[in-house]
Amino acid sequence: MSDLFDRASAREAELLADALYEQQQRSGLAGKTLADSAHECVDCDEPIPERRRAAVPGVQRCVDCQQRAERGRRER
């Protein structure tokens, strides 16, 4: 019985990895590195924290501006 659950868990991990990869492709962040990240937000010119730059390679906006941009896309 555990084989069934192990296979289901492995398949779930594969699907998650595929979904994350597809999202990276759509967002244009695939293949980006920390060096590609902006030091300042392109919208408000506030500094982007190093931790955010490391967590989201290629990031161009601070958290607040990114949330506003995503809300704007959803409302269209």
N, CA and C of each residue as an Amber inpcrd file, in Angstrom:
protein
   228
   0.8160000  -1.1930000   0.0000000   0.0000000   0.0000000   0.0000000
   0.8630000   1.2610000   0.0000000   2.0040000   1.2100000   0.6880000
   2.8460000   2.4050000   0.7330000   3.4230000   2.7260000  -0.6470000
   3.5920000   1.7150000  -1.4970000   4.0550000   1.9740000  -2.8610000
   3.1150000   2.9190000  -3.5960000   1.8360000   2.7220000  -3.4260000
   0.8430000   3.5570000  -4.0690000   0.9910000   5.0100000  -3.5980000
   1.1400000   5.1920000  -2.2940000   1.2950000   6.5360000  -1.7490000
   2.6260000   7.1600000  -2.1490000   3.6730000   6.3500000  -2.2170000
   4.9780000   6.8620000  -2.6440000   4.9230000   7.3370000  -4.0900000
   4.2720000   6.5580000  -4.9440000   4.1430000   6.9610000  -6.3510000
   3.2840000   8.2120000  -6.4940000   2.2070000   8.2820000  -5.7190000
   1.3390000   9.4630000  -5.7680000   2.0990000  10.7000000  -5.3030000
   2.8880000  10.5550000  -4.2620000   3.6780000  11.6700000  -3.7500000
   4.7360000  12.1150000  -4.7590000   5.3760000  11.1610000  -5.3910000
   6.3840000  11.4800000  -6.4010000   5.7400000  12.1790000  -7.5960000
   4.5570000  11.7180000  -7.9950000   3.8620000  12.3460000  -9.1270000
   3.4410000  13.7720000  -8.7790000   2.9850000  13.9620000  -7.5540000
   2.6050000  15.3020000  -7.1060000   3.8080000  16.2450000  -7.1540000
   4.9680000  15.7590000  -6.7340000   6.1870000  16.5690000  -6.7820000
   6.5550000  16.9180000  -8.2220000   6.3890000  15.9680000  -9.1350000
   6.6570000  16.2300000 -10.5580000   5.7280000  17.3080000 -11.1070000
   4.4500000  17.2010000 -10.7800000   3.4780000  18.1750000 -11.2680000
   3.7700000  19.5730000 -10.7120000   4.1570000  19.6380000  -9.4470000
   4.5130000  20.9190000  -8.8480000   5.7340000  21.5170000  -9.5290000
   6.7520000  20.6970000  -9.7680000   7.9590000  21.1790000 -10.4420000
   7.6300000  21.6800000 -11.8480000   6.7710000  20.9630000 -12.5540000
   6.3550000  21.3880000 -13.8970000   5.6050000  22.7180000 -13.8450000
   4.7100000  22.8580000 -12.8750000   3.9310000  24.0960000 -12.7620000
   4.8380000  25.2760000 -12.4300000   5.8000000  25.0680000 -11.5430000
   6.7340000  26.1470000 -11.2010000   7.5910000  26.5300000 -12.4010000
   8.0320000  25.5400000 -13.1640000   8.8390000  25.8210000 -14.3560000
   8.0240000  26.6220000 -15.3770000   6.7740000  26.2150000 -15.5920000
   5.9190000  26.9190000 -16.5480000   5.6780000  28.3590000 -16.1060000
   5.4960000  28.5650000 -14.8040000   5.2940000  29.9240000 -14.2990000
   6.5450000  30.7640000 -14.5090000   7.7070000  30.1840000 -14.3000000
   8.9550000  30.9120000 -14.5550000   9.0550000  31.3100000 -16.0170000
   8.6620000  30.4150000 -16.9020000   8.7100000  30.7150000 -18.3300000
   7.7670000  31.8670000 -18.6720000   6.5610000  31.8180000 -18.1160000
   5.5810000  32.8760000 -18.3930000   6.0170000  34.2120000 -17.8210000
   6.6680000  34.2060000 -16.6590000   7.0480000  35.4590000 -16.0120000
   8.3320000  36.0420000 -16.5880000   9.0340000  35.2820000 -17.4040000
  10.2760000  35.7830000 -17.9860000  11.4620000  35.6950000 -17.0390000
  11.3220000  34.9800000 -15.9250000  12.4100000  34.8820000 -14.9450000
  13.2800000  33.6470000 -15.1410000  12.9180000  32.7850000 -16.0570000
  13.6900000  31.5610000 -16.2640000  15.1080000  31.9030000 -16.6820000
  16.0690000  31.2850000 -16.0340000  17.4710000  31.4850000 -16.3810000
  18.0710000  32.7640000 -15.8160000  17.3010000  33.5180000 -15.0480000
  17.8110000  34.7550000 -14.4600000  18.6590000  34.4350000 -13.2390000
  19.5930000  35.3060000 -12.9420000  20.4570000  35.1440000 -11.7770000
  20.3380000  36.3740000 -10.8950000  20.9710000  36.3200000  -9.7430000
  20.9780000  37.4500000  -8.8300000  21.5240000  38.6910000  -9.5160000
  22.4740000  38.5140000 -10.4070000  23.0610000  39.6560000 -11.1250000
  22.0470000  40.3280000 -12.0380000  20.9980000  39.6050000 -12.4500000
  19.9600000  40.1670000 -13.3160000  18.9140000  40.9600000 -12.5320000
  18.9530000  40.8650000 -11.2020000  17.9690000  41.5400000 -10.3660000
  18.2880000  43.0260000 -10.2430000  17.2220000  43.8170000 -10.1690000
  17.3970000  45.2540000  -9.9650000  17.7080000  45.5200000  -8.4920000
  18.4930000  46.5240000  -8.2400000  18.7860000  46.9310000  -6.8620000
  17.6970000  47.8550000  -6.3330000  17.0140000  48.5250000  -7.2500000
  15.9320000  49.4250000  -6.8830000  14.6990000  49.0760000  -7.7120000
  13.5350000  49.2280000  -7.0940000  12.2640000  48.9270000  -7.7460000
  12.0730000  49.8170000  -8.9740000  11.6530000  49.2240000 -10.0780000
  11.4520000  49.9830000 -11.3140000  10.2360000  50.9070000 -11.2330000
   9.3350000  50.6500000 -10.2670000   8.1330000  51.4730000 -10.1380000
   8.3020000  52.6050000  -9.1270000   8.8510000  52.3020000  -7.9440000
   8.9010000  53.3060000  -6.8710000  10.3170000  53.7430000  -6.4940000
  11.3290000  53.1590000  -7.0910000  12.7370000  53.4900000  -6.8320000
  13.2170000  53.1620000  -5.4220000  12.4270000  52.4150000  -4.6530000
  12.8720000  51.9800000  -3.3210000  13.8520000  50.8230000  -3.4750000
  14.8100000  50.6780000  -2.5560000  15.7500000  49.5540000  -2.6380000
  15.0320000  48.2100000  -2.5020000  15.4840000  47.2270000  -3.2580000
  14.9630000  45.8660000  -3.1490000  15.9070000  45.1110000  -2.2240000
  15.3830000  44.5530000  -1.1160000  16.2400000  43.8580000  -0.1550000
  17.0070000  42.6970000  -0.8000000  18.2130000  42.4840000  -0.3200000
  19.0810000  41.4160000  -0.8240000  18.3920000  40.0560000  -0.7380000
  17.6600000  39.8180000   0.3520000  16.9830000  38.5230000   0.5100000
  15.9560000  38.3080000  -0.6030000  15.2410000  39.3590000  -0.9880000
  14.2620000  39.2220000  -2.0820000  14.9880000  38.9900000  -3.3950000
  16.0810000  39.7010000  -3.6100000  16.8420000  39.5470000  -4.8430000
  17.3860000  38.1260000  -4.9660000  17.7900000  37.5420000  -3.8410000
  18.3050000  36.1650000  -3.8620000  17.1810000  35.1470000  -4.0460000
  16.0240000  35.4270000  -3.4570000  14.9040000  34.4860000  -3.5240000
  14.2260000  34.4870000  -4.8860000  14.2270000  35.6490000  -5.5710000
  13.5420000  35.7740000  -6.8590000  14.5270000  36.3570000  -7.8740000
  15.4110000  35.5260000  -8.4120000  16.3930000  36.0320000  -9.3770000
  15.7230000  36.7470000 -10.5440000  16.2320000  37.9050000 -10.8820000
  15.6670000  38.6760000 -11.9760000  14.5740000  39.6350000 -11.5400000
  14.3210000  39.7080000 -10.2480000  13.2460000  40.5580000  -9.7300000
  13.4890000  42.0180000 -10.1170000  12.4100000  42.7120000 -10.4320000
  12.4990000  44.1110000 -10.8450000  11.6790000  45.0460000  -9.9590000
  10.8040000  44.4750000  -9.1150000   9.9280000  45.2910000  -8.2720000
  10.0320000  44.8740000  -6.8090000   9.7540000  45.8330000  -5.9010000
   9.6430000  45.5090000  -4.4850000   8.3550000  44.7090000  -4.2820000
   8.1700000  44.1570000  -3.1090000   7.0070000  43.3140000  -2.8420000
   5.7070000  44.0870000  -3.0520000   5.6270000  45.3000000  -2.5040000
   4.3840000  46.0790000  -2.6230000   4.0320000  46.3640000  -4.0820000
   5.0070000  46.8110000  -4.8550000   4.7380000  47.1230000  -6.2650000
   4.4180000  45.8590000  -7.0620000   5.0580000  44.7520000  -6.7370000
   4.7630000  43.4940000  -7.4240000   3.3320000  43.0570000  -7.1540000
   2.8950000  43.2030000  -5.8920000   1.5150000  42.8390000  -5.5540000
   0.5270000  43.7230000  -6.3040000   0.8120000  45.0330000  -6.3820000
  -0.0740000  45.9310000  -7.1260000  -0.1260000  45.5420000  -8.6030000
   1.0240000  45.2060000  -9.1770000   1.0740000  44.8220000 -10.5910000
   0.2780000  43.5390000 -10.8350000   0.3940000  42.5740000  -9.9290000
  -0.3350000  41.3230000 -10.0910000  -1.8300000  41.5250000  -9.9110000
  -2.2290000  42.3720000  -8.9690000  -3.6570000  42.6740000  -8.7930000
  -4.2110000  43.3340000 -10.0550000  -3.4410000  44.2240000 -10.6350000
  -3.8650000  44.9020000 -11.8600000  -4.0640000  43.9420000 -13.0040000
  -3.1870000  42.9520000 -13.1290000  -3.3220000  41.9450000 -14.1900000
  -4.5720000  41.0960000 -13.9930000  -4.8610000  40.7430000 -12.7390000
  -6.0320000  39.8920000 -12.4500000  -7.3290000  40.6280000 -12.7150000
  -7.3350000  41.9460000 -12.5040000  -8.5640000  42.7240000 -12.6660000
  -8.9060000  42.9720000 -14.1240000  -7.9750000  42.8010000 -15.0100000
  -8.2260000  43.0240000 -16.4460000  -9.0290000  41.9270000 -17.0540000
